[in-house]
Amino acid sequence: MQWEDTGILLKKQKFGETHHIFVFLTKEHGKHAGLYRGKTSLPESGEHIKLTWKARLHDHLGEWSGIERQPRSPLIHIFGHSGKLYALSSALSLTEKTLADRDAHPALYEYLVTFIKGLQMEDTSWILAYISYEISLLREIGFGMDLSKCAVTGNTENLAFVSPKTGHAVTCQGGAGYLDRLLPLPSFLRDLDLSRTKASPPLPEPPQLHEAFALTKHFLEKCVASCNPSSFKNDLPPYRMLLVNWVEMLKQRTTDSNK
């Protein structure tokens, strides 16, 4: 059997002396692995590529062929930016770790394409796009948060916390008596949408960004653990911690540069 698709390279690893295993997030066939026998001009992780997969049977590993790289990779614009490289590496690794093989996720595919394109922008909107991508990833794999209204009172205003068990928003009134067990909800998260980050919204203050990363981290850890219940490799990608540290230092770097 054989099919053609477009995909984003999530992971590549050496296989033997000259071959590689490529794992792509494809538009119509989901996360899909295959053997690549090429020796030169290997694509970089994060590249958006036209490709062909073929195998004798559906459940075989199969091989990639007909890989068409872009003449000039758009990723070249971020190679000198450590923060963007951390964000890209973290997004790709989380996607590879959490998605089931060969389950189509066309919406998430489009989100990832948009996020990677946004990394070419000069402003800091890519940080919000990254957080939005984590939320989209959680939603796709069944760990979505409901930040639209309070799970206890039904109110849509003054939402301040999130239940660590259900992912539902809660007001101070609704969470009375349990506030110490709830996760803070940064106000900017309610309206955050990757598809609408083109207008370069202002970057929230560091404390709110820290709360946002802590919130998604909690549910990502639950997700990774459930996806790999018998594995010791349940940690989040190290690139994510590097990104969080980079973002936390951003305010200080900006202040120093303005002196």
C-alpha positions as CSV (number, residue, x, y, z in Angstrom):
1,M,0.0,0.0,0.0
2,Q,1.1,3.6,-0.6
3,W,-0.1,7.1,0.2
4,E,1.1,10.7,-0.3
5,D,0.7,13.5,2.3
6,T,2.4,16.5,3.8
7,G,4.0,16.3,7.2
8,I,6.2,18.0,9.9
9,L,9.3,16.1,11.0
10,L,8.9,15.4,14.7
11,K,11.9,13.1,15.3
12,K,14.7,11.4,13.4
13,Q,17.1,8.7,14.7
14,K,19.9,6.8,13.2
15,F,19.1,3.2,12.1
16,G,22.1,1.2,11.1
17,E,25.1,2.8,9.4
18,T,23.3,4.9,6.7
19,H,19.5,4.8,7.3
20,H,17.2,6.8,9.6
21,I,13.8,6.4,11.2
22,F,11.7,9.5,10.6
23,V,8.6,10.3,12.6
24,F,6.2,12.8,11.0
25,L,3.0,14.4,12.1
26,T,1.1,14.1,8.8
27,K,-2.0,16.0,7.8
28,E,-4.2,13.1,7.0
29,H,-2.5,10.1,8.6
30,G,-1.5,11.4,12.0
31,K,1.8,10.6,13.7
32,H,3.6,8.1,11.4
33,A,7.0,6.5,11.5
34,G,9.0,5.0,8.6
35,L,12.4,4.1,7.4
36,Y,14.3,6.6,5.2
37,R,17.2,5.3,3.1
38,G,18.6,8.6,2.0
39,K,22.1,9.6,2.9
40,T,22.3,13.2,2.0
41,S,20.2,16.4,2.4
42,L,18.4,15.1,5.5
43,P,15.5,17.3,6.6
44,E,15.7,19.1,9.9
45,S,13.2,18.5,12.7
46,G,10.3,21.0,12.3
47,E,10.5,21.1,8.4
48,H,7.2,21.0,6.5
49,I,7.6,18.4,3.8
50,K,5.8,16.6,1.0
51,L,6.3,12.9,1.3
52,T,5.3,9.4,0.3
53,W,4.9,6.3,2.6
54,K,4.7,2.8,1.3
55,A,4.7,-0.7,2.8
56,R,3.6,-4.2,1.8
57,L,1.1,-4.2,4.7
58,H,-0.6,-1.5,6.6
59,D,0.9,-2.5,10.0
60,H,4.5,-2.6,8.7
61,L,7.0,0.1,9.5
62,G,7.2,1.1,5.9
63,E,9.5,3.5,4.1
64,W,9.5,7.2,3.2
65,S,10.2,8.2,-0.3
66,G,9.6,11.1,-2.6
67,I,10.5,13.6,0.2
68,E,10.3,17.1,-1.2
69,R,12.1,19.7,0.9
70,Q,11.6,23.4,0.5
71,P,14.4,25.1,-1.4
72,R,15.2,27.3,1.6
73,S,14.0,26.1,5.0
74,P,12.1,28.8,6.9
75,L,13.7,27.4,10.0
76,I,16.9,29.1,9.1
77,H,15.5,32.3,10.6
78,I,15.4,30.8,14.1
79,F,18.7,28.9,14.3
80,G,20.4,31.8,16.1
81,H,17.6,32.3,18.6
82,S,17.9,30.0,21.6
83,G,14.4,30.7,23.0
84,K,12.7,29.9,19.7
85,L,14.8,26.7,19.3
86,Y,13.8,25.6,22.8
87,A,10.1,26.3,21.9
88,L,10.3,24.4,18.6
89,S,12.1,21.4,20.1
90,S,9.7,21.2,23.0
91,A,6.6,21.4,20.8
92,L,7.9,18.7,18.5
93,S,9.0,16.4,21.4
94,L,5.7,16.8,23.3
95,T,3.8,16.0,20.1
96,E,5.8,12.9,19.4
97,K,5.6,11.7,23.1
98,T,1.8,12.1,23.5
99,L,0.1,11.3,20.2
100,A,-1.0,7.8,19.4
101,D,0.5,6.4,16.2
102,R,-1.5,6.7,13.0
103,D,-4.5,8.6,14.5
104,A,-5.3,11.6,12.4
105,H,-5.3,15.0,14.1
106,P,-5.8,17.5,11.2
107,A,-6.6,20.4,13.5
108,L,-3.5,19.9,15.6
109,Y,-1.5,19.6,12.4
110,E,-2.7,23.0,11.3
111,Y,-1.9,24.5,14.8
112,L,1.6,23.2,14.6
113,V,2.1,24.6,11.1
114,T,0.9,28.0,12.3
115,F,3.0,27.9,15.4
116,I,6.2,27.1,13.4
117,K,5.5,29.9,10.9
118,G,5.0,32.3,13.8
119,L,8.5,31.6,15.0
120,Q,9.8,33.6,12.1
121,M,8.2,36.8,13.5
122,E,10.4,39.3,15.2
123,D,8.1,40.1,18.2
124,T,7.4,37.9,21.2
125,S,4.0,36.6,20.2
126,W,5.6,33.2,19.5
127,I,5.7,32.7,23.3
128,L,1.9,33.0,23.6
129,A,1.6,30.8,20.5
130,Y,3.7,28.1,22.2
131,I,1.4,28.2,25.3
132,S,-1.6,28.0,23.0
133,Y,-0.1,25.1,21.2
134,E,0.3,23.2,24.5
135,I,-3.3,23.8,25.3
136,S,-4.4,22.7,21.8
137,L,-2.3,19.5,22.2
138,L,-3.9,18.7,25.6
139,R,-7.4,19.2,24.1
140,E,-6.6,16.9,21.1
141,I,-5.5,14.0,23.4
142,G,-8.4,14.3,25.9
143,F,-6.9,16.5,28.6
144,G,-8.5,19.7,27.5
145,M,-9.3,22.5,30.0
146,D,-12.7,24.2,30.2
147,L,-12.0,27.8,31.0
148,S,-15.3,29.2,29.8
149,K,-17.2,29.1,33.1
150,C,-17.0,28.1,36.8
151,A,-17.6,24.4,37.3
152,V,-19.3,25.1,40.6
153,T,-21.4,28.2,40.2
154,G,-21.6,28.5,36.4
155,N,-20.4,32.1,36.4
156,T,-18.3,33.3,33.5
157,E,-16.7,36.2,35.3
158,N,-13.9,36.3,37.9
159,L,-12.5,33.0,37.0
160,A,-9.3,32.6,39.0
161,F,-8.4,29.0,39.4
162,V,-8.4,25.6,37.6
163,S,-9.2,22.2,39.2
164,P,-6.1,20.0,39.0
165,K,-8.3,17.0,38.6
166,T,-10.9,18.1,36.0
167,G,-9.2,21.0,34.2
168,H,-12.4,23.1,34.8
169,A,-12.2,26.8,35.8
170,V,-13.4,27.9,39.2
171,T,-14.1,31.3,40.8
172,C,-12.9,32.2,44.3
173,Q,-16.4,31.8,45.5
174,G,-16.8,28.4,43.9
175,G,-13.5,27.2,45.2
176,A,-14.0,28.4,48.8
177,G,-12.4,26.0,51.2
178,Y,-10.2,24.4,48.5
179,L,-8.3,27.3,47.1
180,D,-4.9,25.9,48.4
181,R,-5.5,22.8,46.2
182,L,-6.4,24.7,43.0
183,L,-4.1,25.9,40.3
184,P,-3.9,29.7,39.5
185,L,-5.6,30.7,36.2
186,P,-3.8,33.6,34.5
187,S,-6.4,35.9,33.1
188,F,-4.9,36.1,29.6
189,L,-5.3,32.3,29.0
190,R,-9.1,32.6,28.7
191,D,-8.8,34.5,25.4
192,L,-5.6,32.9,24.1
193,D,-6.0,31.3,20.7
194,L,-3.2,30.3,18.4
195,S,-5.2,31.2,15.3
196,R,-5.6,34.8,16.5
197,T,-2.0,35.6,17.7
198,K,-1.3,37.4,14.4
199,A,-2.0,40.8,15.9
200,S,1.1,40.6,18.2
201,P,-0.7,40.9,21.6
202,P,1.3,42.3,24.4
203,L,3.3,39.8,26.4
204,P,1.9,39.2,29.9
205,E,4.0,39.9,33.0
206,P,6.4,37.2,34.1
207,P,4.3,36.0,37.1
208,Q,1.3,35.3,34.7
209,L,3.5,33.5,32.2
210,H,5.0,31.4,35.0
211,E,1.5,30.5,36.1
212,A,0.5,29.5,32.6
213,F,3.5,27.3,32.1
214,A,2.9,25.7,35.5
215,L,-0.8,25.0,34.6
216,T,-0.1,23.3,31.3
217,K,2.9,21.5,32.9
218,H,0.5,19.8,35.4
219,F,-1.8,18.4,32.7
220,L,1.1,17.5,30.3
221,E,2.7,15.4,33.1
222,K,-0.6,13.6,33.6
223,C,-0.9,13.1,29.9
224,V,2.7,11.8,29.4
225,A,2.3,9.4,32.3
226,S,-0.9,8.0,30.9
227,C,0.5,7.6,27.5
228,N,3.5,5.7,28.8
229,P,2.3,3.9,31.9
230,S,5.0,1.2,31.9
231,S,7.9,3.5,30.9
232,F,10.4,5.3,33.1
233,K,10.6,8.0,30.5
234,N,7.6,10.0,31.7
235,D,9.5,13.3,32.1
236,L,8.6,16.3,30.0
237,P,11.2,17.2,27.4
238,P,14.2,19.1,28.8
239,Y,13.8,21.7,26.1
240,R,10.6,22.8,27.9
241,M,12.4,23.6,31.1
242,L,15.0,25.5,29.1
243,L,12.3,27.5,27.4
244,V,10.6,28.3,30.7
245,N,13.9,29.5,32.2
246,W,14.6,31.6,29.0
247,V,11.2,33.3,29.2
248,E,11.6,34.0,32.9
249,M,14.9,35.8,32.2
250,L,13.4,37.7,29.2
251,K,12.1,40.6,31.4
252,Q,15.5,41.0,33.0
253,R,17.3,41.0,29.6
254,T,14.8,43.6,28.3
255,T,15.3,45.8,31.3
256,D,19.1,45.6,31.0
257,S,19.0,46.4,27.3
258,N,16.9,49.6,27.9
259,K,19.3,51.0,30.4
